[in-house]
C-alpha cells in the first residue's frame, strides 16, 4: 500500500551531497532527486535504499516499489514508498 501525504503533493528524499552553484543547486543529487520524483504518483513519498538504510531503527515504514532505471544515472535504483 502506498502512503498518501496530502492532495497533489509528492516528495522525495535522497542523501548525496548537493552542490551550490551561486544561487542555484546542482549535481548528481539534484539530478537523482528529479528522476526519483518523476516516478512518484500524486501524494506519494518515494525514497532510495540509501534513505531506508539511514533511517533504520527510527520506526519509519516503507514498501518496496521495485528496481528502476533512472535516466542519466548509472545502474538500477531500488525505490520505496513511505507507508503509514
N, C-alpha and C positions, 0 to 999 in steps of 0.2 A: 504494500500500500504506500502510495506517495503522499507526502505531507503537503498540506496547503497552508500557506502563511497568511495570505490575505488576498483580496481581489486584485487581479492583474499585477501581481508582484512576484518576482523571482530573484533569487540570489545565488551567488557562487562564492566559494571560499577556496583560496589557494595559498600556498606557503612560499614560493620562490620570492627572491628579492625584487622589488620594483625599482627601476632606475628613474631618478629625477632628471628631467630634460627641460630646464628652465621652469616655466610654469605648468609644464605638462609631465606626464609619466609615460614610461615605455618599457621595453624589454620583453623577455620571454614570459615573465609572469603576467603582464598585461595581455599579451597575445594568447596565452593559455586561458586566462580568465574569459576572454571574449569567445574562445572556442567552446569552453565548458558552458558558458551562458547560452550559446546557440543551441545546446542540447536540452535546455530547460523548457518545461511546459510552464504555462502561466501559473503563478503562485507556488512554484516548486523551488526547493533549495537543493542544488547539487554540489557535491564536493568530490575531490580526488582522493585516492587512497592515502596520500600524504596527510591530508587533514584528518582522516579517520584514525591514522596512527598517532598523530599529535594530540588528539583529544581522548585517547583510550583511557578508560577509568573515570571519565568525567560524567558518566551517566547519559550521554547523548546516544541516540539510536539512529541507525542508518539501514536502509535496504539497498541491496545490490541493484544496479541499473545496467550492468554489463560492461564489456570492454569496448572502447570506442577509438577509432582513428580520428584525431583532431587535425584538421587542415593546417599544414605548416609546422606541426610538432612531431618529432620522430617517435615511432613506436605506437603502442596502444595504451590507452589510459582507462583504468578501472574507475567508474563513476558510481557514486552512491547518493541516494536521496535521503535527506533528513526526514525522520518519521516522528510522529507524536508518541 
